[in-house]
């Protein structure tokens, strides 16, 4: 089996190139995913900022694109190294045991992480656990397994680089170190050009697959590429009022309550509590701002919103206490039916209780009768179908 599977594309050089690409993609996914998690569950020490308004659009777009590009790279890497996974005996000592453990953890966490990530993009939740929590834990396991694997292989890596000459052009320099599989079996035999082409072909196939996936999905974030976004579940410009949505009013179960004639927004400030109808809100000074909706699934689009500045609304109810706000939706169930907004967003002049989108009354699927829109926040935190706003204790 080893002889049959040790083909040129599966040799060391190929696995190293794919490993480096995979490492870069994992790092991008981890850092951007960590930023998204912090925005949704901010620790007290983290310096939140609403600006630049499109930062989350960039980071989450990069997160999803890197995760999708990881699929062919990960599969290519597994295909290149899997013959080594079946060597016998599987464990030859403590170092070998650590290596096997790191590989098992890396492969398992990577496959599950990518799989549930794609399912989340498609909003196909065929599992009972919290996607966000499991995705977060798996990210740490994946990064930890990569660090462990590199640590186990570090002596080999250091030995390879130390063996390379400092000045390859020097007359007395030893021959340049090459990957073992690239050396001909006979010193007088020229390298097999077919092998080089095969190895190159394998890398081109993986790169082309990743490129095709990126071209087919990047348009959900990068507007000029929108016509090519044939693989994206949601595309810019497609949806009510020309803006995509993740959840309709019917799916949220708010069609009747959102259209109720007696709907009122309850606002509890530091010194008083007021209730405002939609007509009351529309009679207050209005602000218009171009702000992006950027969702965790990777799609984003800038839209024109009109409504009341949130801090002006809170002033009508006696101001705030500086501890932030609790915002509640008419949607009864759901992880984000109630969200907390840190004070830095409350005070930002672009944070609105929006009543209109692109100059027209909000469509019910976009949050009618009123919704939150704030700069630099994930889409899941831009609460639709507002019920109440109150200061946090």
Protein Blocks (a to p, Z undefined) as FASTA:
>chain_A
ZZmmmcfklmmklmmmmmmmmmmmmmmmmmmmmmmmmmmmccfklccdfbdfklmmmmmm
mmmmmmmmmmmmmmmmmmmmmmmmmgccfbfbjklmmmmmmmmmmmmmmmmmmmmmmmmm
nopafbfbdfklmmmmmmmmmmmmmmmmmmmmmmmmmmmmmmpcfblmbmklccddddfk
lpcfblkbccdfklmmmmmmmmmmmmmmmmmmmmmmmmmmmmmlmmmmmmbmbdghiagh
hiacfbdfklnopmmmmmpmkbccddddfkbccdddfklmmmpccdddddddddfkopac
ddddddddfklmmmmnopaehnapadddfblgdjklpccddfklmmpmkbccdfbeghia
cdfklopabdcddehiafklmcghifbdcddZZ
